[in-house]
Amino acid sequence: LALAAIRSATMRTFITMVAVIIGVTAFVTITATFEGFKSSVATQINDLGGNLIAVNSGKIVERDEQGEITSVNFAASFGTPTLTEQDLKDIQKLDGVEAVAPQTIITASVSKDNAELENVLLIATNDDYPAAFGQKVEEGEFFDDDSSNDRFAVIGSGVSENFKDGNIFLGSKLKIRKSDFVVIGVMETFDLGGLSFGVDLNNSVIIPYSAGKKIIGESLPIQEIDIQVAEGADVDKVFDSIYKAVLQNHGGDEDFAVTKQDELITVTQTIFDQLKSFSQAVAYIMLFVGAVVILLIMLITVTERTKEIGIRKSIGATNGNVMIQFLTEALVISWIGSVIGILVAWFVGLGVKSAIQVTPEYS
Protein backbone atom coordinates (compact mmCIF):
# COMPACT_ATOMS: atom_id res chain seq x y z
CA LEU A 1 0.00 0.00 0.00
CA ALA A 2 2.84 2.38 0.89
CA LEU A 3 4.69 1.75 -2.38
CA ALA A 4 1.46 2.14 -4.36
CA ALA A 5 0.75 5.48 -2.65
CA ILE A 6 4.34 6.67 -3.34
CA ARG A 7 4.11 5.69 -7.02
CA SER A 8 0.85 7.62 -7.37
CA ALA A 9 2.71 10.86 -6.52
CA THR A 10 6.17 10.16 -7.94
CA MET A 11 7.35 13.76 -8.40
CA ARG A 12 6.25 14.90 -4.95
CA THR A 13 7.82 11.81 -3.37
CA PHE A 14 11.14 12.45 -5.15
CA ILE A 15 11.22 16.10 -4.08
CA THR A 16 10.54 14.96 -0.52
CA MET A 17 13.40 12.47 -0.76
CA VAL A 18 15.84 15.17 -1.95
CA ALA A 19 16.00 16.67 1.54
CA VAL A 20 16.73 13.24 3.01
CA ILE A 21 19.32 12.47 0.31
CA ILE A 22 21.19 15.73 0.95
CA GLY A 23 21.21 15.22 4.72
CA VAL A 24 22.39 11.60 4.56
CA THR A 25 25.01 12.39 1.90
CA ALA A 26 26.42 15.24 4.00
CA PHE A 27 26.53 13.17 7.19
CA VAL A 28 28.14 10.10 5.63
CA THR A 29 30.67 12.14 3.63
CA ILE A 30 31.73 14.23 6.64
CA THR A 31 32.09 11.19 8.89
CA ALA A 32 33.99 9.07 6.35
CA THR A 33 36.32 11.90 5.32
CA PHE A 34 37.35 12.72 8.89
CA GLU A 35 37.93 9.02 9.60
CA GLY A 36 40.14 8.94 6.50
CA PHE A 37 42.08 11.97 7.77
CA LYS A 38 42.65 10.26 11.13
CA SER A 39 44.04 7.12 9.50
CA SER A 40 46.24 9.15 7.12
CA VAL A 41 47.76 11.20 9.93
CA ALA A 42 48.33 8.13 12.11
CA THR A 43 50.08 6.33 9.25
CA GLN A 44 52.30 9.29 8.44
CA ILE A 45 53.31 9.88 12.06
CA ASN A 46 54.22 6.20 12.38
CA ASP A 47 56.30 6.45 9.20
CA LEU A 48 58.48 9.10 10.86
CA GLY A 49 59.91 6.47 13.20
CA GLY A 50 59.52 6.28 16.95
CA ASN A 51 61.83 9.09 18.00
CA LEU A 52 59.85 12.25 17.21
CA ILE A 53 58.95 14.77 19.91
CA ALA A 54 56.94 17.91 19.21
CA VAL A 55 56.71 21.12 21.24
CA ASN A 56 53.64 23.25 20.45
CA SER A 57 52.45 26.67 21.53
CA GLY A 58 49.47 26.63 23.84
CA LYS A 59 48.61 24.07 26.50
CA ILE A 60 46.73 21.78 24.15
CA VAL A 61 46.94 18.73 26.46
CA GLU A 62 46.11 18.06 30.09
CA ARG A 63 47.95 15.29 31.93
CA ASP A 64 47.32 13.34 35.13
CA GLU A 65 49.89 12.70 37.86
CA GLN A 66 51.31 9.76 35.92
CA GLY A 67 51.87 11.99 32.88
CA GLU A 68 49.12 10.38 30.79
CA ILE A 69 47.05 12.66 28.55
CA THR A 70 43.55 13.08 29.96
CA SER A 71 42.12 15.71 27.60
CA VAL A 72 42.95 17.74 24.50
CA ASN A 73 42.14 21.45 24.30
CA PHE A 74 41.99 22.19 20.58
CA ALA A 75 41.17 25.89 21.11
CA ALA A 76 44.53 26.46 22.87
CA SER A 77 46.35 26.05 19.54
CA PHE A 78 44.67 29.22 18.22
CA GLY A 79 46.24 31.48 20.83
CA THR A 80 49.29 33.69 20.37
CA PRO A 81 52.39 31.51 19.75
CA THR A 82 54.43 31.24 22.94
CA LEU A 83 57.59 29.45 21.78
CA THR A 84 60.77 31.50 21.46
CA GLU A 85 64.20 31.26 19.85
CA GLN A 86 65.62 30.74 23.33
CA ASP A 87 63.51 27.58 23.63
CA LEU A 88 64.98 26.41 20.33
CA LYS A 89 68.57 27.10 21.41
CA ASP A 90 68.15 25.40 24.78
CA ILE A 91 66.60 22.29 23.23
CA GLN A 92 69.48 22.06 20.74
CA LYS A 93 71.94 21.87 23.67
CA LEU A 94 70.24 18.90 25.34
CA ASP A 95 71.81 15.43 25.36
CA GLY A 96 70.13 12.82 23.19
CA VAL A 97 68.84 15.35 20.64
CA GLU A 98 69.81 14.70 17.03
CA ALA A 99 67.82 17.30 15.07
CA VAL A 100 65.73 20.30 16.15
CA ALA A 101 63.60 22.14 13.60
CA PRO A 102 61.36 25.15 14.29
CA GLN A 103 58.25 25.63 12.18
CA THR A 104 56.30 28.73 11.32
CA ILE A 105 53.72 28.24 8.59
CA ILE A 106 51.87 31.00 6.75
CA THR A 107 50.22 31.17 3.34
CA ALA A 108 51.62 33.36 0.59
CA SER A 109 51.50 33.95 -3.14
CA VAL A 110 54.57 32.86 -5.08
CA SER A 111 55.35 34.40 -8.46
CA LYS A 112 57.85 33.58 -11.18
CA ASP A 113 58.13 35.89 -14.17
CA ASN A 114 54.48 36.54 -15.12
CA ALA A 115 53.09 33.37 -13.51
CA GLU A 116 51.71 33.19 -10.00
CA LEU A 117 50.61 30.44 -7.60
CA GLU A 118 48.35 31.44 -4.73
CA ASN A 119 47.85 29.95 -1.25
CA VAL A 120 51.24 28.27 -1.09
CA LEU A 121 52.44 27.17 2.35
CA LEU A 122 55.49 29.18 3.33
CA ILE A 123 57.47 27.26 5.97
CA ALA A 124 60.21 29.09 7.88
CA THR A 125 62.59 26.60 9.49
CA ASN A 126 66.26 25.62 9.76
CA ASP A 127 68.58 23.07 8.16
CA ASP A 128 67.46 20.31 10.56
CA TYR A 129 64.04 20.17 8.87
CA PRO A 130 64.76 17.09 6.65
CA ALA A 131 66.28 15.13 9.54
CA ALA A 132 63.49 16.03 11.96
CA PHE A 133 60.82 14.76 9.55
CA GLY A 134 62.80 11.93 7.98
CA GLN A 135 62.39 13.46 4.52
CA LYS A 136 65.02 13.71 1.78
CA VAL A 137 65.76 16.28 -0.90
CA GLU A 138 64.99 14.62 -4.22
CA GLU A 139 66.77 17.19 -6.39
CA GLY A 140 69.45 19.71 -5.49
CA GLU A 141 70.20 20.31 -1.82
CA PHE A 142 68.77 21.80 1.36
CA PHE A 143 69.96 25.17 2.64
CA ASP A 144 72.16 25.53 5.72
CA ASP A 145 71.89 28.05 8.54
CA ASP A 146 74.52 30.39 7.13
CA SER A 147 73.01 33.89 7.15
CA SER A 148 74.32 34.47 3.62
CA ASN A 149 71.99 31.73 2.40
CA ASP A 150 68.78 33.35 3.56
CA ARG A 151 67.63 33.89 -0.03
CA PHE A 152 67.62 30.21 -0.86
CA ALA A 153 64.41 28.17 -1.00
CA VAL A 154 63.46 24.50 -1.24
CA ILE A 155 60.11 23.66 -2.80
CA GLY A 156 57.64 20.83 -2.28
CA SER A 157 57.15 18.39 -5.14
CA GLY A 158 53.67 19.75 -5.89
CA VAL A 159 54.63 23.41 -6.27
CA SER A 160 56.25 22.99 -9.68
CA GLU A 161 53.38 20.81 -10.93
CA ASN A 162 50.71 23.28 -9.79
CA PHE A 163 52.44 26.43 -10.97
CA LYS A 164 50.41 28.35 -13.50
CA ASP A 165 51.89 29.03 -16.95
CA GLY A 166 55.36 27.75 -16.16
CA ASN A 167 57.44 25.23 -14.25
CA ILE A 168 59.81 25.87 -11.38
CA PHE A 169 63.21 24.23 -11.61
CA LEU A 170 66.57 24.42 -9.83
CA GLY A 171 67.94 27.92 -10.18
CA SER A 172 64.50 29.49 -10.71
CA LYS A 173 63.93 32.85 -9.07
CA LEU A 174 60.76 33.19 -7.02
CA LYS A 175 59.25 36.34 -5.59
CA ILE A 176 57.58 35.97 -2.19
CA ARG A 177 56.16 39.09 -0.56
CA LYS A 178 58.47 41.35 -2.60
CA SER A 179 61.55 39.28 -1.70
CA ASP A 180 63.51 37.21 -4.23
CA PHE A 181 64.53 33.61 -3.56
CA VAL A 182 66.53 31.09 -5.60
CA VAL A 183 65.30 27.49 -5.71
CA ILE A 184 68.15 25.15 -4.71
CA GLY A 185 66.23 21.97 -3.98
CA VAL A 186 63.03 19.96 -4.40
CA MET A 187 61.76 17.78 -1.54
CA GLU A 188 60.75 14.20 -2.20
CA THR A 189 57.01 13.66 -2.38
CA PHE A 190 55.42 13.30 1.03
CA ASP A 191 53.26 10.19 1.29
CA LEU A 192 49.46 10.39 1.48
CA GLY A 193 49.37 13.50 -0.67
CA GLY A 194 51.66 15.34 1.74
CA LEU A 195 48.93 15.61 4.33
CA SER A 196 50.69 16.00 7.65
CA PHE A 197 48.35 17.07 10.46
CA GLY A 198 45.99 18.16 7.69
CA VAL A 199 48.62 20.30 5.94
CA ASP A 200 49.69 19.58 2.36
CA LEU A 201 53.49 19.75 2.66
CA ASN A 202 53.90 19.02 -1.07
CA ASN A 203 52.41 22.44 -1.81
CA SER A 204 55.03 24.34 0.17
CA VAL A 205 58.05 26.57 -0.17
CA ILE A 206 60.59 26.11 2.61
CA ILE A 207 62.82 29.06 3.51
CA PRO A 208 65.37 29.74 6.28
CA TYR A 209 63.96 31.04 9.55
CA SER A 210 66.15 34.15 9.23
CA ALA A 211 64.53 34.88 5.85
CA GLY A 212 61.10 34.49 7.40
CA LYS A 213 62.01 37.11 9.99
CA LYS A 214 62.99 39.53 7.23
CA ILE A 215 59.70 38.96 5.41
CA ILE A 216 57.33 38.96 8.39
CA GLY A 217 59.41 40.91 10.90
CA GLU A 218 61.62 40.20 13.90
CA SER A 219 58.51 39.17 15.82
CA LEU A 220 58.10 36.05 13.66
CA PRO A 221 56.63 33.48 16.10
CA ILE A 222 57.61 29.82 16.35
CA GLN A 223 54.45 27.74 16.13
CA GLU A 224 56.08 24.36 16.66
CA ILE A 225 59.47 22.80 17.38
CA ASP A 226 60.06 19.25 16.12
CA ILE A 227 62.81 17.14 17.67
CA GLN A 228 64.31 13.91 16.38
CA VAL A 229 65.79 11.93 19.27
CA ALA A 230 69.20 10.37 18.63
CA GLU A 231 69.36 6.65 17.94
CA GLY A 232 69.79 4.73 21.20
CA ALA A 233 68.83 7.66 23.43
CA ASP A 234 66.07 7.26 26.04
CA VAL A 235 63.05 9.04 24.56
CA ASP A 236 61.40 9.50 27.96
CA LYS A 237 64.50 11.14 29.45
CA VAL A 238 64.86 13.47 26.46
CA PHE A 239 61.15 14.27 26.75
CA ASP A 240 61.56 15.23 30.43
CA SER A 241 64.64 17.34 29.64
CA ILE A 242 62.79 19.25 26.92
CA TYR A 243 59.79 19.85 29.16
CA LYS A 244 61.93 21.17 32.04
CA ALA A 245 64.01 23.41 29.75
CA VAL A 246 61.00 25.06 28.12
CA LEU A 247 59.13 25.34 31.43
CA GLN A 248 62.11 27.15 32.98
CA ASN A 249 62.29 29.56 30.01
CA HIS A 250 58.60 30.36 30.47
CA GLY A 251 58.97 31.15 34.15
CA GLY A 252 57.09 28.04 35.25
CA ASP A 253 54.03 28.95 33.16
CA GLU A 254 52.97 25.90 31.16
CA ASP A 255 51.71 27.73 28.07
CA PHE A 256 53.05 25.03 25.75
CA ALA A 257 52.70 21.29 25.16
CA VAL A 258 55.35 18.59 24.69
CA THR A 259 54.17 15.36 23.07
CA LYS A 260 55.88 12.13 22.07
CA GLN A 261 55.19 10.40 18.78
CA ASP A 262 52.57 7.95 20.05
CA GLU A 263 50.85 10.82 21.85
CA LEU A 264 50.83 12.91 18.65
CA ILE A 265 48.53 10.32 17.10
CA THR A 266 46.16 10.56 20.07
CA VAL A 267 46.20 14.36 20.05
CA THR A 268 45.64 14.75 16.30
CA GLN A 269 42.91 12.11 16.23
CA THR A 270 41.15 13.79 19.17
CA ILE A 271 41.32 17.13 17.34
CA PHE A 272 39.86 15.54 14.21
CA ASP A 273 37.09 13.98 16.33
CA GLN A 274 36.25 17.43 17.72
CA LEU A 275 36.15 18.91 14.22
CA LYS A 276 34.09 15.96 13.01
CA SER A 277 31.55 16.45 15.80
CA PHE A 278 31.18 20.13 14.92
CA SER A 279 30.73 19.33 11.22
CA GLN A 280 28.31 16.53 11.99
CA ALA A 281 26.17 19.01 13.92
CA VAL A 282 25.54 20.84 10.65
CA ALA A 283 24.65 17.54 8.97
CA TYR A 284 22.27 16.71 11.84
CA ILE A 285 20.44 19.97 11.13
CA MET A 286 20.13 18.94 7.47
CA LEU A 287 18.77 15.54 8.53
CA PHE A 288 16.26 17.30 10.79
CA VAL A 289 15.17 19.48 7.87
CA GLY A 290 14.61 16.31 5.85
CA ALA A 291 12.46 14.92 8.67
CA VAL A 292 10.40 18.13 8.81
CA VAL A 293 9.87 18.02 5.03
CA ILE A 294 8.53 14.45 5.32
CA LEU A 295 6.31 15.55 8.20
CA LEU A 296 4.82 18.42 6.18
CA ILE A 297 4.28 16.28 3.08
CA MET A 298 2.58 13.54 5.11
CA LEU A 299 0.27 16.11 6.74
CA ILE A 300 -0.68 17.36 3.27
CA THR A 301 -1.15 13.77 2.11
CA VAL A 302 -3.51 12.99 5.02
CA THR A 303 -5.57 16.08 4.19
CA GLU A 304 -5.82 15.08 0.52
CA ARG A 305 -6.83 11.52 1.33
CA THR A 306 -9.62 12.07 3.86
CA LYS A 307 -12.06 10.25 1.54
CA GLU A 308 -9.80 7.18 1.44
CA ILE A 309 -9.42 7.30 5.22
CA GLY A 310 -13.16 7.56 5.68
CA ILE A 311 -13.80 4.52 3.47
CA ARG A 312 -11.20 2.47 5.36
CA LYS A 313 -12.70 3.41 8.73
CA SER A 314 -16.22 2.65 7.49
CA ILE A 315 -15.23 -0.98 6.84
CA GLY A 316 -13.54 -1.42 10.21
CA ALA A 317 -10.10 0.26 10.12
CA THR A 318 -9.05 1.73 13.47
CA ASN A 319 -7.18 4.94 14.05
CA GLY A 320 -4.09 2.78 14.73
CA ASN A 321 -4.46 1.05 11.35
CA VAL A 322 -4.59 4.40 9.56
CA MET A 323 -1.65 5.74 11.58
CA ILE A 324 0.50 2.68 10.74
CA GLN A 325 -0.35 3.07 7.04
CA PHE A 326 0.90 6.65 6.87
CA LEU A 327 3.90 5.99 9.14
CA THR A 328 4.89 3.14 6.80
CA GLU A 329 4.75 5.51 3.82
CA ALA A 330 6.95 8.00 5.69
CA LEU A 331 9.43 5.25 6.62
CA VAL A 332 9.63 3.95 3.05
CA ILE A 333 10.35 7.46 1.76
CA SER A 334 13.03 7.86 4.45
CA TRP A 335 14.61 4.46 3.77
CA ILE A 336 14.77 4.91 0.00
CA GLY A 337 16.15 8.44 0.40
CA SER A 338 18.78 7.16 2.87
CA VAL A 339 19.96 4.38 0.55
CA ILE A 340 20.27 6.85 -2.33
CA GLY A 341 22.08 9.28 0.00
CA ILE A 342 24.63 6.60 1.01
CA LEU A 343 25.27 5.75 -2.65
CA VAL A 344 25.71 9.44 -3.53
CA ALA A 345 28.09 9.83 -0.56
CA TRP A 346 30.21 6.96 -1.91
CA PHE A 347 30.55 8.74 -5.27
CA VAL A 348 31.33 12.02 -3.48
CA GLY A 349 34.01 10.10 -1.56
CA LEU A 350 35.68 9.22 -4.87
CA GLY A 351 35.83 12.94 -5.63
CA VAL A 352 37.26 13.69 -2.18
CA LYS A 353 39.95 11.03 -2.68
CA SER A 354 40.89 12.49 -6.05
CA ALA A 355 40.94 16.10 -4.80
CA ILE A 356 42.84 15.81 -1.51
CA GLN A 357 44.41 12.33 -1.70
CA VAL A 358 42.62 11.10 1.42
CA THR A 359 40.64 7.86 1.24
CA PRO A 360 37.33 8.18 3.13
CA GLU A 361 36.65 5.33 5.55
CA TYR A 362 33.08 4.09 5.80
CA SER A 363 32.15 2.39 9.06
Secondary structure, 3 states (H helix, E strand, C coil): CHHHHHHCCHHHHHHHHHHHHHHHHHHHHHHHHHHHHHHHHHHHHHHCCCCEEEEEECCCEEECCCCCEEEECHHHHHCCCCECHHHHHHHHCCCCEEEEEEEEEEEEEEEECCEEEEEEEEEEECCCHHHHHCCCEEEECCCCCCHHHCCEEEECHHHHHHCCCCCCCCCCEEEECCEEEEEEEEECCCCHHHEECCEECCCEEEEEHHHHHHHHCCCCCECEEEEEECCCCCHHHHHHHHHHHHHHHCCCCCCEEEEEHHHHHHHHHHHHHHHHHHHHHHHHHHHHHHHHHHHHHHHHHHHHCHHHHHHHHHCCCCHHHHHHHHHHHHHHHHHHHHHHHHHHHHHHHHHHHHHHCCCCCCC
